[in-house]
């Protein structure tokens, strides 16, 4: 009898009821850490070793013996991308192409200054990932736009660490709420594509802490992110994939990261140092697909030393047997992976397949509407002289659409973030649809997109465009880049628009004084050659699948533009930093990146960080700060009244910058420390409330190797952009 009682007790403690699980790790009511520990002790050495490498181009190893599923990854961050290399699927029978909702690129989402909208986007992407059989998305990208020529600028949220942090935290929280693993990337200081696989980035600790790491820190400390991807480059002499200072000291010990680190594809250079530094999963898998090893060796920007997998089982086993990799280190990596498999629900969904998504909820009408809303809010009205916009059908009867991007929707930038939507709405079609029966719309190519097929001699195309512009009431020139010219694995060569486009704008503007320029780009362009000649300029970024509709929404005033620049537009590259084609780069500017640099050097930008016009006007008043003499650690509450003083409903982004009046170290003239998007009807007012905590006041002190906020006065600058400050206040911090 005693034996029976003890046996029943043991079964109950193991989470086993009459029809329940027989092993604790299968019990969803048990704590995640206990479940992970129970599963860990059941694994063989070979199973543990396998978990540290991929089992395909976009899949980790599962544990077939126990029915533990693989982590099945997909590129993001703005939609689910086809995950298999052409001719080399993860597993036989998997689709080669998938269609998914294509949202505006990251820089465009940054231009919304709307974390709630970013969260909605991430939620949809996560839902589509699950439907498509994926449970990890490789995004968001939170690298800082140090140079306007970085080919991958379009993936991130801009040049400011506070704005980037708020967007990244929103994305991560929403995606994890759907049970999908986000992967914040690329850790760290991956700010150019030139030599990205080999370059050594030398950056001082203060710049690292204040500019390049805050978004990653927020991802860990605020969002509790489940996965981090290391970058290709070296950081201060050590490869990011085997950098113990980054992966163990900063990420885990200081910030408390409890997820796993995955390598960027073919970014590893060793076995023992990589594992011992804190890398958990090397991607892609070893030579499990025909030609993968050679493909990765010749990957653009390449890692010629890549040998098909440094963390594959046999190499790990040899170092484990020799003692170079300890059992504790191996178990810690495996434990981290298992913990996320449990906390994300991946294991439980595999144990209860009836709860897995079954309906093809991809690219639904609701998701398409969200993609359009995101594009609407991302578009930035840079210039609007003479109120040339919005278009008025009562005054404008004939419109000439001109340029290589009029009849082509530039959905996204090139590379791993490219999404293949079911459809893509062209700007010309969006305008024709909206203008139907009200305006006569005509089209001329004007100039061929650089790198694309020429349809006629350049002089012929230019004359057709200017002739059409001259006989039209208004001309809209659609210029910018293609995915082939702005994308991963290569940086742009200059700020200039592609060949022929500057000349096209100037010629059309000469033929018609009512010329509007619409730009598709993932980062700033040089507008100085023609901006004074045109009354209207619109930055539409790479706007996703609904770009054509959104551009028409803005041009016709169906949506009042509310986008604000998340990057500074320089007048020339002499005013900024260019990628350096050298084995080593030193970030000599330190913390003075983006608008911080322009402020320090007193350089007038073409368009300032935070700039963006509206079809209405806003008035700021009644700035109050409480308390005005806070003690260290106290929060300062900021109140400001914003009123829509125009005739249209619109949204304004209230921006709060802080300036430390006197400091023991050099600090920026101003730093963004808060923002809020507010929607107002004509004549409506709203009191906007924000808080400034100690993070708003501190700086990284290299002498004590820690953060500090010194007593003294702080100016509070509230405005519509970094160069359009409407109100000023001050508080004095006391110890």
QUIPEDA-V227925 format. One record per run of one state. SS is the DSSP state (alpha for helix, beta for strand, coil for the rest). FROM is the first residue (numbers start at 1). LEN is the number of residues. If there is no record, write none. Layout:
ss->(SS & SS)
from->(FROM & FROM)
len->(LEN & LEN)
This chain:
ss->(coil & alpha & coil & alpha & coil & alpha & coil & alpha & coil & beta & coil & beta & coil & beta & alpha & coil & beta & coil & beta & coil & beta & coil & beta & coil & alpha & coil & alpha & coil & beta & coil & beta & coil & alpha & coil & alpha & coil & beta & coil & beta & coil & alpha & coil & alpha & coil & beta & coil & beta & coil & beta & alpha & coil & alpha & coil & beta & coil & alpha & coil & beta & coil & alpha & coil & alpha & coil & alpha & coil & alpha & coil & alpha & coil & alpha & coil & beta & alpha & coil & beta & coil & beta & coil & alpha & coil & beta & coil & alpha & coil & beta & coil & beta & coil & beta & coil & alpha & coil & beta & coil & alpha & coil & beta & coil & alpha & coil & beta & coil & alpha & coil & beta & coil & alpha & coil & beta & coil & beta & coil & beta & coil & beta & coil & beta & coil & beta & coil & beta & coil & beta & coil & alpha & coil & beta & coil & beta & coil & beta & coil & beta & coil)
from->(1 & 2 & 14 & 24 & 27 & 32 & 43 & 45 & 51 & 53 & 55 & 59 & 61 & 63 & 64 & 67 & 68 & 69 & 72 & 76 & 85 & 86 & 88 & 89 & 106 & 113 & 115 & 132 & 136 & 139 & 141 & 142 & 153 & 156 & 161 & 178 & 181 & 188 & 200 & 203 & 205 & 213 & 214 & 222 & 227 & 231 & 234 & 236 & 238 & 240 & 243 & 244 & 255 & 260 & 263 & 272 & 278 & 281 & 283 & 292 & 298 & 313 & 323 & 327 & 344 & 346 & 352 & 353 & 356 & 365 & 379 & 380 & 385 & 388 & 398 & 403 & 414 & 415 & 427 & 436 & 440 & 445 & 458 & 471 & 474 & 481 & 487 & 488 & 490 & 491 & 501 & 512 & 515 & 521 & 531 & 534 & 536 & 540 & 547 & 556 & 569 & 570 & 573 & 576 & 584 & 587 & 595 & 601 & 607 & 608 & 613 & 614 & 618 & 627 & 631 & 632 & 636 & 645 & 650 & 661 & 671 & 681 & 685 & 693 & 694 & 698 & 699 & 702 & 706 & 709 & 712 & 722 & 724 & 735)
len->(1 & 12 & 10 & 3 & 5 & 11 & 2 & 6 & 2 & 2 & 4 & 2 & 2 & 1 & 3 & 1 & 1 & 3 & 4 & 9 & 1 & 2 & 1 & 17 & 7 & 2 & 17 & 4 & 3 & 2 & 1 & 11 & 3 & 5 & 17 & 3 & 7 & 12 & 3 & 2 & 8 & 1 & 8 & 5 & 4 & 3 & 2 & 2 & 2 & 3 & 1 & 11 & 5 & 3 & 9 & 6 & 3 & 2 & 9 & 6 & 15 & 10 & 4 & 17 & 2 & 6 & 1 & 3 & 9 & 14 & 1 & 5 & 3 & 10 & 5 & 11 & 1 & 12 & 9 & 4 & 5 & 13 & 13 & 3 & 7 & 6 & 1 & 2 & 1 & 10 & 11 & 3 & 6 & 10 & 3 & 2 & 4 & 7 & 9 & 13 & 1 & 3 & 3 & 8 & 3 & 8 & 6 & 6 & 1 & 5 & 1 & 4 & 9 & 4 & 1 & 4 & 9 & 5 & 11 & 10 & 10 & 4 & 8 & 1 & 4 & 1 & 3 & 4 & 3 & 3 & 10 & 2 & 11 & 1)
